[in-house]
Amino acid sequence: MDLTAKQISDVIRENPRAMLVFYSQVYPFLVRFLQNKINNQEDREELIQDIILAILDSLPQFKAQAKFKTWVYTIAKHELIDYYRKKKIKNILFSHFPFLEKLADMALGPELALEEKQAKQKIFETLKNLSEGYAQILRLRYIEGLSVQQIADKLDISYKAAESRLGRARLAFQKEFVFTTANLSKDS
């Protein structure tokens, strides 16, 4: 994983193609970095997004004194430490004062509900922009909750074909999601 100075400059200027290159290089690196450090997949995905935002926020200060990969690793490591620190504080606090967890849930309820509604809208908008085949297999897996074997049976294809199609559909979804959430045209 290495970005050129021009690519970094293009990412800072929010060039859509540069953003896709950035994401396609940074995301897999972060998945591998966190794979054995955080077991809960939702927590891991949330932390990856937090790390990507921290990288994007700090990118204008990147001076290329170290390799880009080393710089990203350092940010990821600090974000991981923050994650564990917050988790520990939360666990200690809620174990000693259980009523605080209920109070926090009540206070954050409307905001979280709005965020969830907006996220669902973005997801369904992205699904509408995918080919019907990709949208169908993603709906079967993530909305209907079918296993890969059940999808293969339903679509009358082999397990390997279903697995492969699901992988391609996920990749297409990720790319489309970047464009949909940023309201970008694919021709930019």
N, C-alpha and C positions, 0 to 999 in steps of 0.2 A: 504494500500500500504506500503509494507516494504520489503526491500531487505536485505539479510544476508551479512556479511562481505565477504564471498566467492563469492556470486553473484556479489557484487560490484567490487571485484577484477577481476572476469571474464569479466565483462563489460569493465573495463579499458583495459584489454588485448584483447578486441574486439572479444570475444568468441561468435559465431553466436547464439547459444542457449540462452546464458545469455543476449545477445542484444534483442532477442525476448521477453524474460521474462521482461526485463527492459521496453521495449516499451509497452508491453501489460498491465503493471501496471501504467506507467507514463502517457501514452497518454489519457486514460479515465479520470484520475484525472485532467489533464489539461483541457480537454473538459468541465468537470463540473465546474472547477474553472473559466473559461472564458465565460461560457454560457451566463450569464446575464451582462457581462462587455463589450463585444464587439458584436455589432449586425451584422456586415458584416461578413459572413461566410468565405470569402476568407482572409480577414484580420485576423480573428481568427485562421484559419489554418496556415497562415504564422507565426503568433506569437507563436503558439504551436511549430512549427518547430524551431523557434529561441530559445525558452525556452529549448527544448530538446537539442539543440546544446550547449547552455550555461551550462546545467546540465552536459553533457558529458565532456565539457572542464574543468569544475570545479570538477568533480568526484574524481580525484586523491587527491584533498585537503580535501575531506570529512573525518572528524575525528570521526564521530559517537558520538559527544558530544550532539547532538540533534537527535531526530528520523529522519529517512530518509525522511518521509513525510513532516515533519516540514521544513527540509532543502530545499526540492523541492519547497514547498509553498513559502519560502522566496525568492528563485531565481525567481519563477514565478511572484511574487509581484513586484520585482525590474524591471523585463523585461516589465511588464505591465505599470509601471510608466514611463519607458523609451519610450514605444510605445506612450503613451499619450503626453509626452513631445515633441517627434519628430513630432507627428501629429499636435500639437498646433503651433509649430514653422513653419511647412510647410504651414499650413492654413494662418497664419499671413503673412508670407513672400509672398506667392502666391496671397493673396488678395490685398496686397499693390503694388506688382510688378508682374502683370500677365504675362509679357513677359518672366519671369524667368522659369515659368512652361513649356512653349514651348521650351525654350532653354535647359532645363534639359531633356525633352523628346528626343530632337534631339541628345544630347550628349550621352544619355544612350541607344538610339535606337539599335545600332548594338550589344551591349552587351546583352541587354534584348532579342533581336531576337535570338541570339545564345543560351541563357539559355532556352528560350521557345522551340527551336528546340530540344535541348538535353533532356528536360523534356518529350516532346512528344515521343522521341525515347525510353526513359526508360519506359514510360507508355505502348507503343505498344509492347515492348519486354516482359513486365510483362503480358500483356493480352495474348500473344502467349503461355506463359507457364501455363496458367490456363486451367481448363477443358473447353470444348466447351460450356457447359451449363452456367457456371459462366461468361465466356468471352461474350457470347451472351447477357445475361441479363445486363451486365455492358455497352456493346456497345449500346443497346437499350436505356438505361437510360441516359448515359452521352455523347454519341456521337450523337445519333439520337434525344436525348432530349425528349423521351417519358415519360409520367407520369406513375406512378405505375399501375393505372387503365388501361391505354393503353397497357402496357406491359402484364398485365393479359389477356386482350382481345386478343392480338396478339398471345400469347403462349397458349391460351385456358386453363387457370388455374384461380383459385380464386384470389381475391385481396390479401387475407392473404397469400396465397402460393407465390404470386409474391413478396410481401413484405419480407417474410421470406427468399426466395431464394436470393433476392437482398442483404439482410443483411449478409447472409453466403458468397455471392460472394465478398462483400466489405471486409470482414474479410480475405478471401483467397487472395484477391488482396493485402492487406496490408502486409501479411506475405510474399507473393511472391515478392513484391516490395523491401522488406528489402534484400532478397537474390539476386535479380536481380541487384540492385544498388550497392551492396557490392561485386558482382561477387563471391558469396559464393556457395559452394555445400551444398545441403540439408543434406548430410550425415556427415558434419563436426560437 
